[in-house]
Amino acid sequence: MAAARSNDGKEWTTLDRRTGELWAGRYQKRVFSTNNKKAYGFYRLNIPAVRDVKNANSVQIAESEFQ
């Protein structure tokens, strides 16, 4: 999983990169912090894989918050 930022939507700077993150179940809230202090026009979250492709071929995110 990687989070990136951009002001033009073309050139991206990585904010955070993680591997092996697993959620115990649905509706679980997770907090991931970065040292970014500047607002950007675009944020991108790249999730390259799911835990069990046979049973889940997509990812659902109910809400994201950037402070």
N, C-alpha and C positions, 0 to 999 in steps of 0.2 A: 504494500500500500504506500502510495506517495502523494503528498500534497504539494502543490505548486502555486505560485502567484504570478500575475502579469498585469501590465497596464494597457497592452495593446492586443492581447489575445493571441499573439504570435510567438513572442519570446517569453519563455518561462523560467522562473527561478525556483528550485526546490526548497520548500520550507521544512519538510519532514519526510523521512522514509522509514518504514517499519516492515518487518517480516514476522511471520508466525503469529499474528494477532488472531485470536479466536473469541467468539462471543458464546456465552453459556446458553443463551436462549433469546427468544424474541423480546422486544421492548426493553432491552438492556441499554442503559445510558453509559457511554464511555466518554472520557475526557482525554484529549490529546493536546498538549501544550507545545508551543514553539516560542522562540525569542523574537518573533516578528513584532515590531512596534508601529509599522507603517501601513496605512490602508492602501489597497490596490483595487483596480477596477474588475479584475477577474481572479477567481480561485478555482483550482482544478483538483479533483480527487481521483486518483487512478487506482483501481482495485483489480489486479490482474488475474485473480483466481478465487474460486469458492471452495468451501470445505469438502463438499460431497457433490460432485458434478452430476451423478446419477439421479439425485433427489432435488437438487437446486441448481438451476442453470443461470441464476441472476442474483443480484444483490438489491435489497430494499433499504433505503435510508429514509426515515420519517422526518428527521429534522437535523439541520446543522447550524451551528452558531459560531460566528467569528467575532472575537472581542479585541 
